[in-house]
Every structure is written in C-alpha cells, then in structure tokens.
Amino acid sequence: MSEKSDRQKELASSWKNIKPLRQMIDELPHLQTSFVFGDAFGIDIQNPDKHSLELIQNTALALRSWRKGPFRIGELFIDSEWKSFIKYDLLRPHFNLNGKTVADIGCNNGYYLFRMLEDEPKKLTGFDPTALFWCQFDFINHFVKSDISYELLGVEDLGSYGEKFDVIFCLGVLYHRSDPLGCLKSLCGALEKNGELFLDTFMIDGDENIALYPKESYSKISNVHFIPTISTLQNWCGRAGFKDFELLAIKPTDTNEQRRTEWILGESLEDFLDPNDSSKTVEGYPAPKRVYVKVKR
Ligand SMILES: C[S@@+](CC[C@H](N)C(=O)[O-])C[C@H]1O[C@@H](n2cnc3c(N)ncnc32)[C@H](O)[C@@H]1O
C-alpha cells in the first residue's frame, strides 16, 4: 500500500488483532517465486525449505477467513469459500485491460487484480476498507511482487482520492451501500470520459421499478440494503450519469460457486438458504441471484 492517509490508518486500527497478522507477513521468507494464471492463482516456489513452507502455511491459516480465491502457493491450496474464477470467467470476454488504468472497488484480497496482471494494464489499484483482506493481499503479493496498489479505502473515498480510471470493477458491493445512487455517482465520477464500469449486484425478478429492502438481514447478511430489479438498476445507472447500459449475464448463486471450506471460519451458502426450499433464503426472500452489467461514463 502507498503512504497511508489518516483515514486508512483509522480503518486499519479499527480491525481487531491486526498487529500479529502484520508481523507474520513482515516475517515471511524471501524466496525465488514465479506466478501462474489459472482458476487458482498459482505461485511456484524454487527450492523451498521446510521451515519456509511451515511459515507460509501458518500465516495463511492465521489469515482466515479466505472468502475469495482460490490461491496456490507451492503445494499449499487455499480453497476459498468462493470459486471466484466463475465470476471472473463470466466477465473475461467483455474486457481488455491492456495499457489501461484499472480500479477494483471492493477488491477483497485482490484475487481479480492478480488475474488481471495477465492483460498487462498500465496500472492496477484495489480499494477495500476491510483490514483483514488488505493483510491477505499483502501476504499473496509478498510472493507475487507486483506493483498493484492496495488502498484501504471504500467507494465513498473515491471523490477525495483524486485519480480517475479507464476501467472500474465494482463487484458485489452495491447492495452493501445504504445509498446505491450515491455509490454509483462516486463510481461515475472516478471514471475517465467514455470509461467503463463493470458491476454486479443481487437482483430480484420483475419488470417494475422497485427494490427489495430486507427487514433485518438477507441470506443472513445484515448489511444488505437495496436489491433492485434490472429495470431499477438501469434507472439508477442512468440517473447517476452512466450511458450504454449493457446486460452481460444473470446468474443464481449455487453451492458449486459458494460453499463452506476449511479455509473459512463460520457459515456459507448452504446455511443461508431455507433447508426445505432452496429457492428461498432463511428469511423467506428469493434466493441470491446476481446481475452483471457494463455501463459507460
Ligand atoms: C461480497 S464482497 C465482494 C468481493 C469481490 N468484489 C467479489 O465480487 O468477489 C464485498 C467486498 O466489499 C468490501 N466493502 C465493504 N464496504 C465497502 C465500501 N464501502 N467500499 C468498497 N468496498 C467495500 C468488503 O470488504 C468485501 O471485500
């Protein structure tokens, strides 16, 4: 991460127990490595010694929960809760990042950013305000040695960040914001003219201009706010200043894509759905379904 602003220091210190994790990352061995693009973002290690491998495994375990991935470091397979390559592969035919400035807002541990290195963009920047995911990024990047910037900031900080981007990804974030229109306006303001935004969000079926607002939680997630119909999402995008709304895909989330593994602490999709009717969440709402879109500034 570049020089930390006061806001980033505040976000880092709000995370409990971050100090021991930072120390473990600082003490990782410096090894000869190379990386391999694939469903699992892979890191090959030349002549690893037993002690180094133990340090790597212990640090990876201390950094749980691994929501996004998978990653492979030497023989160690970090089988994250989400098979993030499914979303990545869905979007992959729709972008070419070569020579572009790219931001991933809500980048989590940077899985997509590491995959995007393959396109040789001009600059990759990730934004995420959750300090654990920043630690996971630094752990992986210790071996990748990329010049990806990781900013411990949220979508709401884009205005004061100052830089503009050719392409922005904002995946799985919109429904976490209580002000989706404000969020879309921030994204629009951070794009160069004619720049592209790739967005996915939970959706509900129907043609009306409405959104579901869960009473307390959705799929046991407490910070889910508005879940729009596609028509509402298109309306929001237009009113936030975007043009050329392109519907790329609609996909229900299933237990192939999201499931409990030994690399997460706690529950996963199988615990979030009604055990007697998997078309509903435990709260009785329609089961998670996502819409993927591309819009332009
Ligand atoms: C459901 S995950 C999506 C991760 C990834 N983008 C994906 O699609 O697989 C939501 C992510 O948004 C991050 N997040 C939470 N609040 C945010 C904010 N205000 N701005 C940007 N990201 C945020 C979380 O830390 C988390 O990594």
The ligand as an SDF file (V2000), in Angstrom:
LIG
                    3D

 27 29  0  0  0  0  0  0  0  0999 V2000
  -19.3430   -9.5100   -1.3180 C   0  0  0  0  0  0  0  0  0  0  0  0
  -17.6570   -8.9940   -1.2240 S   0  0  0  0  0  0  0  0  0  0  0  0
  -17.2540   -8.8680   -2.9580 C   0  0  0  0  0  0  0  0  0  0  0  0
  -15.7940   -9.0890   -3.2250 C   0  0  0  0  0  0  0  0  0  0  0  0
  -15.3970   -9.0870   -4.6990 C   0  0  0  0  0  0  0  0  0  0  0  0
  -15.5320   -7.7760   -5.2780 N   0  0  0  0  0  0  0  0  0  0  0  0
  -16.1920  -10.0730   -5.4680 C   0  0  0  0  0  0  0  0  0  0  0  0
  -17.0780   -9.6810   -6.2330 O   0  0  0  0  0  0  0  0  0  0  0  0
  -15.9420  -11.2780   -5.3750 O   0  0  0  0  0  0  0  0  0  0  0  0
  -17.8100   -7.2920   -0.7370 C   0  0  0  0  0  0  0  0  0  0  0  0
  -16.4810   -6.5850   -0.5640 C   0  0  0  0  0  0  0  0  0  0  0  0
  -16.7460   -5.1970   -0.4370 O   0  0  0  0  0  0  0  0  0  0  0  0
  -15.9110   -4.6870    0.5680 C   0  0  0  0  0  0  0  0  0  0  0  0
  -16.5130   -3.4510    1.0640 N   0  0  0  0  0  0  0  0  0  0  0  0
  -17.2550   -3.2560    2.1760 C   0  0  0  0  0  0  0  0  0  0  0  0
  -17.5990   -1.9600    2.2930 N   0  0  0  0  0  0  0  0  0  0  0  0
  -17.0670   -1.3270    1.2210 C   0  0  0  0  0  0  0  0  0  0  0  0
  -17.0260    0.0340    0.7900 C   0  0  0  0  0  0  0  0  0  0  0  0
  -17.6170    0.9850    1.4870 N   0  0  0  0  0  0  0  0  0  0  0  0
  -16.3730    0.3180   -0.3560 N   0  0  0  0  0  0  0  0  0  0  0  0
  -15.7540   -0.6490   -1.0640 C   0  0  0  0  0  0  0  0  0  0  0  0
  -15.7350   -1.9380   -0.6890 N   0  0  0  0  0  0  0  0  0  0  0  0
  -16.3830   -2.2790    0.4280 C   0  0  0  0  0  0  0  0  0  0  0  0
  -15.7980   -5.8030    1.5750 C   0  0  0  0  0  0  0  0  0  0  0  0
  -14.6730   -5.6540    2.4340 O   0  0  0  0  0  0  0  0  0  0  0  0
  -15.7010   -7.0070    0.6800 C   0  0  0  0  0  0  0  0  0  0  0  0
  -14.3870   -7.3030    0.3140 O   0  0  0  0  0  0  0  0  0  0  0  0
  1  2  1  0
  2  3  1  0
  2 10  1  0
  3  4  1  0
  4  5  1  0
  5  6  1  0
  5  7  1  0
  7  8  2  0
  7  9  1  0
 10 11  1  0
 11 12  1  0
 11 26  1  0
 12 13  1  0
 13 14  1  0
 13 24  1  0
 14 15  1  0
 14 23  1  0
 15 16  2  0
 16 17  1  0
 17 18  1  0
 17 23  2  0
 18 19  1  0
 18 20  2  0
 20 21  1  0
 21 22  2  0
 22 23  1  0
 24 25  1  0
 24 26  1  0
 26 27  1  0
M  CHG  2   2   1   9  -1
M  END
$$$$
